[in-house]
Amino acid sequence: MAGLLTAELDMFYEEELDVNVKLPWDSLVRQLRKRPILRQVLLHLMLIAALYLGGQPAGDHLRKDAVLGTCRGWRTLSWLIPVVYEDTEDAHRWFWLFWAAWLMVFSCKEIGWVKELFETGLSQYLGKHSYALYLVHGPMIGLLSERLFYLTGVKVPFDSDSVERFGHLTNKWSDASWWPFPTTGTFGLEPNFVFCVVVSLPVFLYISELTTKMIDGPSIKVAKWIYVKLKEIR
């Protein structure tokens, strides 16, 4: 809904369009148009807020107080999360992530240097295959990355099911004499974990590219064909 609203606002505020739609914030928009420096300052503040909110601490199967209540700067923000987001253990995370996503989209399209970053070849490539990457990353983590984690000592079995499935892989590489990467270091940057990421990422991108060409692209063409046919019926 936020995306649709943003798109509609862009259409309304195009100077060449003459529409008779009055919105509560029209006067504010007109004032900001006259003050481009102030407008850019506000947009950069929105971008900073989006980056901060997007980095919300999270933990699987943990309630709000157990995660946000222990993090500096997030305790106050946790009090602003509506009660309806507390129906399940980790539903609270989606409130601020929604605002982070919308603020990011709104500010990025209005800040010149940020737009340039997203118009580079790499950004366009990732954008083209982002939906396919979203579809395949879960299965690929289970098929490839999970096994690499056990082989390199990033993870160890924690229950009988994981022992049965991955016990034969646990530390098989990390205990070998030829293995060069230690298992210690800065959290999230341990050499054995970085190795797993470096190996997994190219495979993920390749599979997502195949998915775009074989599934996503054809499905879009089929949807367009159905839309045209239904429009002809009308």
C-alpha positions in Angstrom: 0.0 0.0 0.0 2.9 2.4 0.8 4.4 1.7 -2.6 1.1 2.5 -4.4 0.7 5.7 -2.3 4.2 6.8 -3.2 3.6 6.1 -6.9 0.3 8.1 -6.8 2.0 11.0 -5.1 4.7 11.1 -7.7 2.1 11.3 -10.4 0.1 14.1 -8.5 3.2 16.2 -7.9 4.5 16.1 -11.5 4.2 19.8 -12.5 3.0 19.0 -16.0 0.0 17.1 -14.5 -3.0 19.2 -13.6 -5.1 17.2 -11.1 -7.8 18.3 -8.8 -6.7 16.2 -5.9 -6.1 18.0 -2.6 -4.0 16.3 0.1 -3.4 17.5 3.7 0.4 17.9 3.1 0.1 19.9 -0.2 1.2 23.2 1.5 4.3 21.5 3.1 5.3 20.0 -0.3 5.0 23.4 -2.0 7.2 25.0 0.8 9.8 22.3 0.4 9.9 22.8 -3.4 10.9 26.4 -2.7 13.6 25.3 -0.3 15.7 22.6 -2.1 18.5 22.6 0.6 16.0 22.0 3.4 14.3 19.3 1.3 17.6 17.5 0.8 18.5 17.7 4.5 15.1 16.2 5.4 15.5 13.5 2.7 19.0 12.6 4.1 17.6 12.4 7.6 14.9 10.0 6.3 17.6 7.9 4.7 19.6 7.8 8.0 16.4 6.8 9.8 15.7 4.1 7.3 19.1 2.6 7.7 18.8 2.7 11.5 15.4 1.2 11.6 16.3 -1.4 9.0 19.1 -2.6 11.3 16.6 -3.5 14.0 18.0 -6.2 16.4 16.1 -9.5 16.0 16.2 -13.0 17.3 14.2 -16.0 16.3 11.5 -17.2 18.7 12.3 -14.3 21.1 9.7 -11.8 22.4 10.1 -8.1 22.0 11.4 -7.4 25.5 14.1 -10.1 25.2 15.5 -8.5 22.1 14.8 -4.8 21.9 14.6 -4.3 25.6 18.3 -5.1 25.9 19.6 -2.9 23.0 20.6 0.7 23.5 18.3 3.1 21.6 15.7 0.5 20.9 14.0 0.2 24.2 12.1 3.5 23.7 11.2 2.5 20.1 9.9 -0.8 21.3 7.4 1.0 23.5 5.9 2.6 20.3 5.2 -0.7 18.6 1.4 -1.3 18.6 0.0 -4.1 20.8 -1.4 -5.9 17.8 2.2 -6.7 16.7 2.6 -8.8 19.9 0.3 -11.6 18.9 3.2 -13.9 18.1 6.7 -14.1 19.5 8.6 -12.2 16.7 5.8 -10.3 14.9 7.0 -7.1 16.5 10.0 -6.9 14.1 7.8 -6.1 11.1 6.5 -2.7 12.4 9.7 -0.7 12.2 10.9 -2.7 9.2 7.9 -1.5 7.3 8.8 2.1 8.1 12.4 1.5 7.2 11.5 0.1 3.8 9.1 2.9 3.0 11.5 5.6 4.1 14.3 4.0 2.1 12.3 3.8 -1.1 11.0 7.4 -0.7 14.4 8.9 0.1 16.5 6.9 -2.4 14.4 8.1 -5.4 14.8 11.7 -4.4 18.6 11.9 -3.5 20.8 12.2 -6.5 23.9 10.4 -5.4 21.9 7.5 -4.0 20.0 7.2 -7.3 23.3 7.0 -9.2 24.4 4.1 -6.9 21.2 2.1 -7.8 21.7 2.9 -11.5 25.0 1.1 -11.8 25.4 -2.1 -13.7 25.8 -4.2 -10.5 22.7 -2.7 -8.9 20.6 -3.2 -12.0 21.8 -6.8 -12.2 20.9 -7.5 -8.6 17.5 -5.7 -9.0 16.7 -7.8 -12.1 17.3 -11.1 -10.2 16.3 -10.0 -6.7 12.9 -11.7 -6.8 14.4 -15.0 -8.0 17.1 -14.7 -5.4 14.4 -14.3 -2.8 12.7 -17.4 -4.1 15.8 -19.6 -4.1 17.9 -18.4 -1.1 16.0 -20.5 1.4 16.3 -23.9 -0.5 19.9 -23.1 -1.4 20.8 -22.3 2.3 19.4 -25.7 3.2 21.1 -27.6 0.3 24.5 -25.9 0.3 25.2 -23.3 3.0 23.9 -25.4 5.9 26.3 -28.2 4.9 29.2 -25.8 4.6 28.5 -24.5 8.0 28.8 -27.9 9.6 31.8 -28.9 7.5 33.7 -25.8 8.5 32.7 -25.6 12.2 30.4 -22.6 11.9 27.6 -24.7 13.3 27.4 -27.9 15.4 24.3 -30.2 15.8 22.1 -29.1 18.7 19.4 -31.8 18.7 18.9 -35.4 17.8 17.5 -34.6 14.4 20.5 -32.4 13.4 22.9 -35.0 14.7 21.3 -37.6 12.5 21.3 -35.4 9.4 24.6 -33.6 9.8 26.6 -35.4 12.4 28.8 -37.1 9.8 29.7 -33.6 8.4 30.4 -31.8 11.6 33.9 -30.3 11.6 35.0 -32.6 8.9 36.9 -29.9 7.1 37.8 -27.7 10.0 39.5 -30.6 11.8 41.5 -31.6 8.8 45.2 -30.7 8.7 44.9 -28.9 5.4 42.1 -26.5 6.5 43.6 -23.0 6.7 40.7 -21.0 8.3 40.3 -20.6 12.1 36.9 -20.7 13.7 37.5 -17.7 16.0 37.4 -13.9 15.3 35.1 -11.0 15.2 31.5 -12.2 15.5 30.0 -12.5 12.0 33.5 -12.1 10.4 35.1 -15.4 11.4 37.2 -16.7 8.5 35.4 -20.0 8.3 32.0 -18.2 8.1 33.4 -15.7 5.4 34.6 -18.7 3.4 31.0 -20.2 3.4 29.6 -16.9 2.3 32.2 -16.5 -0.5 31.4 -20.0 -1.8 27.7 -19.7 -1.4 27.0 -16.3 -2.9 28.2 -17.0 -6.6 26.1 -20.2 -6.6 23.1 -18.3 -5.3 23.4 -15.6 -7.9 23.8 -18.2 -10.7 20.7 -20.2 -9.6 18.7 -17.0 -9.3 19.7 -15.9 -12.8 18.5 -19.3 -14.1 15.3 -18.9 -12.2 14.7 -15.4 -13.7 15.2 -16.7 -17.2 13.3 -20.0 -16.8 10.5 -19.0 -14.4 10.2 -15.3 -13.5 10.5 -14.0 -17.1 8.1 -16.5 -18.7 5.6 -16.0 -15.9 5.5 -12.3 -16.5 5.0 -12.9 -20.3 2.1 -15.3 -19.5 0.5 -12.8 -17.1 0.7 -10.0 -19.7 -0.8 -12.3 -22.3 -3.7 -13.2 -20.0 -4.2 -9.5 -19.2 -4.4 -8.6 -22.9 -6.9 -11.4 -23.6 -9.1 -10.4 -20.7 -9.0 -6.8 -21.7 -10.1 -7.8 -25.2 -13.1 -9.6 -23.7 -14.3 -6.4 -22.1 
